[in-house]
Amino acid sequence: MTIPVEQLRLYAELAEWWPLFTSPEEYKDEVAYYAKVIKDELKGEVKTVLELGSGGGNSASHLKKHFQMTLVDLSENMLNVSRKLNPECEHVLGVNKVFDAVYVHDAIAYMHTEKDLRKTIETAYLHCRPGGMTMMVPDYIKENFTDAIVTGGHDKLKQGLRYMEWIWDPDPSDTSYLSDMVYMVRDENGQMNCVYDRHILGLFSQETWIRIMKEVGFIPKVIPFDTKSDTEGVLILFVGHKPLK
Ligand SMILES: C[S@@+](CC[C@H](N)C(=O)[O-])C[C@H]1O[C@@H](n2cnc3c(N)ncnc32)[C@H](O)[C@@H]1O
């Protein structure tokens, strides 16, 4: 069962709290590495990048220093948060152009069936110019998954948000895992509201990723994550080059 984005409370009624959930600073080192990989892979022949599932735009706030970014998300509320952070970027609910590169960061985790993963890879293929590339960054693949607890959050004057994310996999034989989240949200009067939110996320083996990328038409490549950065979870980037013809 796929949970519609409008029922993911983090991206719906809590979207305006996103900047207190996570900050652009937390993405800085990780995204610098992604920018380097995109430039290296396309040998500098890259100007335009499409980001699918760009959310609050934290990742884009760093990539826009290198590329002309077009940002797409299903949640209008999240696009509005990103518009404030990245007013110079184009924000759209859908797009009909081709780009030098198509980048999908943690939003790829919302694809938890092979059918949906394939559809996203096909969408990336359609939006890449010949000779362009896609880069997808799943938080986990089958081979590196472990249960985990992640905590975080920020304050802004009297407002604040703290969260605990409990990552676990009730059925290791299928292609999904769970992120059960609890947010404690403190408003400007000091009132505390506690919200529970379940996210169903995808878990595929490296072999599955590579197979689908090939079937869609990309020439796939697995790039290890820069281990000098302390980014949690992410160990592998999937790059796909679209042949020139
Ligand atoms: C973790 S957030 C992305 C945060 C982003 N990496 C950033 O830097 O701010 C995940 C985003 O994926 C979006 N999303 C989830 N499922 C989607 C889908 N099927 N199509 C497009 N966007 C989707 C959500 O609306 C949400 O904004």
The ligand as an SDF file (V2000), in Angstrom:
LIG
                    3D

 27 29  0  0  0  0  0  0  0  0999 V2000
   12.6810   14.0650    2.5020 C   0  0  0  0  0  0  0  0  0  0  0  0
   11.7930   15.1460    1.4620 S   0  0  0  0  0  0  0  0  0  0  0  0
   12.9950   15.7770    0.3580 C   0  0  0  0  0  0  0  0  0  0  0  0
   13.8990   16.7410    1.0220 C   0  0  0  0  0  0  0  0  0  0  0  0
   14.9020   17.3310    0.0690 C   0  0  0  0  0  0  0  0  0  0  0  0
   15.9230   16.3380   -0.2620 N   0  0  0  0  0  0  0  0  0  0  0  0
   15.5380   18.5820    0.6070 C   0  0  0  0  0  0  0  0  0  0  0  0
   16.7140   18.7430    0.3540 O   0  0  0  0  0  0  0  0  0  0  0  0
   14.8550   19.4300    1.2250 O   0  0  0  0  0  0  0  0  0  0  0  0
   10.9460   14.0190    0.4180 C   0  0  0  0  0  0  0  0  0  0  0  0
   10.0230   14.7090   -0.5900 C   0  0  0  0  0  0  0  0  0  0  0  0
    9.5670   13.7220   -1.4950 O   0  0  0  0  0  0  0  0  0  0  0  0
    8.2810   14.1200   -1.9210 C   0  0  0  0  0  0  0  0  0  0  0  0
    7.6260   12.9500   -2.4980 N   0  0  0  0  0  0  0  0  0  0  0  0
    7.2350   11.8230   -1.8970 C   0  0  0  0  0  0  0  0  0  0  0  0
    6.6750   10.9820   -2.7940 N   0  0  0  0  0  0  0  0  0  0  0  0
    6.7420   11.6100   -3.9880 C   0  0  0  0  0  0  0  0  0  0  0  0
    6.3430   11.2620   -5.3060 C   0  0  0  0  0  0  0  0  0  0  0  0
    5.7500   10.0990   -5.5640 N   0  0  0  0  0  0  0  0  0  0  0  0
    6.5870   12.1690   -6.3030 N   0  0  0  0  0  0  0  0  0  0  0  0
    7.1790   13.3570   -6.0370 C   0  0  0  0  0  0  0  0  0  0  0  0
    7.5780   13.7550   -4.7990 N   0  0  0  0  0  0  0  0  0  0  0  0
    7.3510   12.8840   -3.8030 C   0  0  0  0  0  0  0  0  0  0  0  0
    7.5990   14.6590   -0.6700 C   0  0  0  0  0  0  0  0  0  0  0  0
    6.5220   15.5300   -0.9820 O   0  0  0  0  0  0  0  0  0  0  0  0
    8.7790   15.3640    0.0070 C   0  0  0  0  0  0  0  0  0  0  0  0
    8.7680   16.7420   -0.2670 O   0  0  0  0  0  0  0  0  0  0  0  0
  1  2  1  0
  2  3  1  0
  2 10  1  0
  3  4  1  0
  4  5  1  0
  5  6  1  0
  5  7  1  0
  7  8  2  0
  7  9  1  0
 10 11  1  0
 11 12  1  0
 11 26  1  0
 12 13  1  0
 13 14  1  0
 13 24  1  0
 14 15  1  0
 14 23  1  0
 15 16  2  0
 16 17  1  0
 17 18  1  0
 17 23  2  0
 18 19  1  0
 18 20  2  0
 20 21  1  0
 21 22  2  0
 22 23  1  0
 24 25  1  0
 24 26  1  0
 26 27  1  0
M  CHG  2   2   1   9  -1
M  END
$$$$
